[in-house]
Amino acid sequence: MSSRSFLAIVLSAAALAPAAVIAQPVENGRGNIVSIDWNRLTVDLKDPQGRVATWKFNRNATVKFTDGRQFFPSPSTQDLRPPMYVHYTFRNEVINSFDVVELGYQPGREEGTSSGARKQQGVSRTVTGQLTAFDPNVRQVEIEHGGRRETFQLTDTSQMGSLAAGQRVQVRTEWSGQRELVADLRVLGREGTNPPGRSSSSNLPASDGGDDSQTAEGRVVRVSPQGVVMEVAGARQTYGVTDSALVRRLRVGDTIRFTWADRNGQLFITDVR
């Protein structure tokens, strides 16, 4: 081999070396689906050690059903739901494939989910769950039910003035052509009776701070303009945030210590440490 050929081989190998260093390897993980948000392409997964983390997933992620294959002839991420146990692959912290190795339920008999709550073309339904977000500008509400979040289109905005993230609501839908629309929306109350950090015996008056302010420590599950979902001591609670600067400081997955207050029955984060 001539010295010129040898030098060409060495230079080619050197040129390829940086690419090998930069390329991120495909990694693997496993866990149970806790909740999934198709609008934001995020999924909460509980690993074998019981830790819950929020992951982003590719819109075109491949889905395979090792368990229950006969029930999912054309599998997609829309078929994923709690409490499925999945193996997944990811690169750059984004999941690209799921393998459902255990359904965790009998299809058609999901615990806590009635068939009437599933979307079927032309079929009206009634859905009850927790209001996680709403946007008066586009007349849409997002409701978490059956371990998943779903967006509904309103036709009447007159009730939106009384909505607050964290409320327990019920919607009844009807179809207009190809569109499913909310015909009726009712507020049933807040999700849960005692927010994290407050005991059932607490009867402090509502205020903008002062004696009613309390502190807690928890993990940021979700951040939106309408509120922040925090997980404290294993329970999730939605808080409003009036200061946009506070919202910009929050990152999903972070564990923070925060101060919150009850203002006329609605919970607000007033400070983050």
C-alpha positions in Angstrom: 0.0 0.0 0.0 1.4 3.4 -1.0 1.9 6.1 1.6 -0.7 8.2 -0.2 -3.4 5.5 0.1 -2.6 5.0 3.7 -2.9 8.7 4.4 -6.3 8.8 2.6 -7.6 6.0 4.8 -6.4 7.8 8.0 -8.0 11.1 7.0 -11.3 9.3 6.1 -11.4 7.6 9.5 -10.6 11.0 11.3 -13.5 12.6 9.4 -16.0 10.0 10.5 -14.8 9.9 14.2 -16.7 13.1 15.3 -19.9 11.8 13.9 -19.6 8.7 16.0 -18.9 10.8 19.1 -21.9 13.1 18.4 -24.4 10.4 17.5 -26.6 9.4 20.5 -27.1 5.7 21.1 -30.6 4.2 21.2 -31.4 3.4 24.9 -34.1 1.2 26.5 -36.5 1.6 29.3 -39.6 -0.1 30.8 -42.5 0.9 33.0 -46.2 1.3 33.5 -48.1 4.1 31.7 -49.6 6.5 34.4 -51.1 9.0 32.0 -50.6 10.1 28.4 -51.2 13.5 26.6 -51.5 13.2 22.9 -51.8 16.9 22.4 -48.4 17.6 23.9 -46.9 14.2 23.0 -45.9 13.4 26.6 -46.4 10.3 28.7 -45.9 9.7 32.4 -44.2 6.4 33.1 -43.6 4.6 36.4 -40.4 2.6 36.4 -39.9 -0.7 38.3 -38.6 1.4 41.3 -41.9 3.2 41.5 -40.5 6.5 40.2 -42.7 8.5 37.8 -41.1 10.6 35.0 -42.6 12.6 32.2 -41.3 11.6 28.7 -41.7 13.1 25.3 -42.6 10.7 22.5 -42.3 10.9 18.7 -45.7 11.5 17.0 -44.8 8.7 14.6 -43.4 6.4 17.3 -43.9 2.7 16.4 -46.2 0.7 18.7 -46.2 -3.1 19.0 -48.6 -5.2 21.1 -46.8 -8.3 22.4 -49.9 -8.8 24.7 -53.4 -8.4 23.2 -52.2 -8.2 19.6 -55.6 -9.4 18.4 -57.3 -6.3 19.8 -55.1 -3.8 18.1 -54.8 -4.6 14.4 -53.4 -1.2 13.4 -51.5 -0.1 16.6 -50.6 3.5 17.2 -49.8 5.8 20.1 -53.6 6.5 20.3 -54.0 2.9 21.6 -51.7 3.5 24.6 -53.3 4.0 28.0 -52.9 3.2 31.7 -51.9 0.8 33.2 -50.1 -0.8 30.3 -46.6 -2.1 31.0 -44.3 -1.2 28.1 -40.8 -1.6 26.9 -39.6 1.5 25.0 -36.6 2.8 23.1 -35.5 6.4 23.2 -32.8 8.7 21.8 -32.1 12.2 22.9 -34.7 11.8 25.7 -37.5 11.2 23.1 -39.3 7.8 22.9 -39.4 6.4 19.4 -41.0 3.0 20.0 -43.3 1.2 22.4 -43.8 -2.6 23.0 -46.8 -3.3 25.1 -45.8 -6.5 26.9 -48.7 -6.4 29.4 -52.1 -4.7 28.9 -53.0 -4.7 32.5 -56.7 -4.9 31.7 -59.2 -6.9 29.7 -60.1 -4.9 26.5 -63.7 -3.7 26.7 -63.7 -3.9 30.5 -61.2 -1.2 31.5 -61.4 -0.3 35.2 -63.0 3.1 35.8 -63.8 3.7 32.1 -67.2 3.1 30.6 -67.7 2.4 27.0 -69.9 5.5 26.8 -66.8 7.7 27.6 -65.0 6.5 24.4 -65.2 8.6 21.3 -67.2 6.9 18.5 -68.2 8.6 15.3 -71.8 9.8 15.5 -72.4 8.6 19.1 -73.2 11.1 21.9 -71.4 10.5 25.2 -71.1 11.8 28.7 -67.6 12.3 30.1 -66.7 13.1 33.7 -63.2 14.1 34.8 -60.8 16.8 35.9 -60.5 20.1 34.0 -56.8 20.4 33.2 -56.8 23.4 30.7 -59.2 25.7 28.8 -58.9 28.3 26.1 -61.8 30.8 25.7 -60.3 32.1 22.4 -60.8 28.8 20.6 -63.7 27.6 22.9 -61.9 24.4 23.9 -61.5 22.6 27.2 -59.1 19.8 28.1 -60.4 17.1 30.5 -58.4 14.3 32.1 -60.5 11.1 32.4 -59.7 7.4 32.5 -56.0 8.2 32.8 -55.8 10.3 29.6 -56.4 13.9 28.6 -58.8 14.8 25.8 -59.7 18.1 24.2 -63.4 19.0 23.7 -64.9 21.7 21.5 -67.6 24.0 23.0 -70.3 25.8 21.2 -71.3 28.1 24.0 -68.7 30.2 26.0 -71.2 31.5 28.5 -70.0 28.9 31.1 -66.3 29.4 30.6 -66.2 32.4 32.9 -66.7 30.1 35.9 -64.1 27.5 34.9 -60.9 26.9 36.8 -58.2 24.3 36.3 -58.6 21.5 38.8 -62.4 21.5 38.8 -64.3 18.3 38.4 -66.6 18.7 35.4 -69.0 16.7 33.3 -69.6 17.2 29.5 -72.3 15.8 27.3 -71.4 15.7 23.6 -73.4 15.7 20.3 -72.3 15.3 16.7 -72.7 17.9 14.0 -71.6 16.3 10.8 -68.0 15.1 11.3 -67.5 17.2 14.5 -68.1 16.2 18.1 -69.3 19.3 20.1 -70.1 19.8 23.7 -73.8 20.4 24.2 -73.7 20.7 28.0 -71.0 21.4 30.5 -71.4 21.1 34.3 -69.0 22.0 37.1 -69.3 19.3 39.8 -66.7 20.7 42.2 -62.9 20.5 42.7 -60.9 17.3 42.2 -60.3 15.9 45.7 -61.3 17.5 49.0 -58.0 18.3 50.6 -55.2 19.9 48.6 -51.7 18.8 49.5 -50.3 20.5 52.6 -53.7 21.1 54.2 -55.6 18.9 56.6 -59.3 18.3 56.6 -59.6 20.3 59.9 -58.2 23.5 58.4 -60.8 26.3 58.4 -58.6 29.2 57.6 -60.3 32.1 55.8 -59.4 32.7 52.2 -57.0 35.6 51.6 -54.3 36.8 49.2 -51.5 35.4 51.5 -50.8 36.0 55.1 -52.2 33.5 57.5 -53.7 31.3 54.7 -50.4 30.8 52.8 -48.8 27.4 53.1 -45.7 25.7 51.8 -45.2 22.3 50.2 -42.6 20.4 48.2 -43.5 18.5 45.0 -42.7 17.6 41.4 -43.9 19.7 38.5 -46.0 17.4 36.3 -47.4 19.9 33.9 -47.2 23.6 33.1 -49.8 25.6 31.0 -51.1 29.2 31.0 -54.1 28.0 32.9 -52.3 26.3 35.7 -49.6 24.1 37.1 -50.1 20.4 38.0 -48.0 19.4 41.0 -47.5 16.0 42.5 -47.1 16.2 46.3 -46.8 13.1 48.5 -48.2 11.0 45.7 -51.3 13.1 45.0 -51.7 15.5 42.1 -53.3 19.0 42.4 -53.7 21.8 40.0 -52.8 25.4 41.0 -53.3 28.7 39.3 -50.4 31.1 38.8 -51.0 34.8 38.6 -47.4 35.8 38.0 -46.1 34.8 34.5 -42.5 35.2 35.8 -43.2 32.2 38.1 -44.4 30.1 35.2 -41.3 30.7 33.3 -39.2 29.4 36.2 -41.0 26.0 36.3 -39.9 23.0 34.3 -41.7 19.7 34.0 -39.9 17.1 36.2 -38.3 19.6 38.6 -38.8 19.1 42.3 -39.5 22.5 43.9 -40.6 24.0 47.2 -43.5 26.5 46.7 -45.9 28.7 48.6 -49.6 28.4 47.8 -52.8 30.1 49.0 -56.5 29.5 48.8 -58.3 32.4 47.2 -62.0 32.1 47.3 -61.9 28.3 46.8 -59.2 28.3 44.1 -55.5 27.4 44.8 -52.7 29.6 43.6 -48.9 29.3 43.7 -47.6 32.6 45.1 -43.9 31.9 45.3 -41.3 29.3 44.2 -38.0 28.6 46.0 
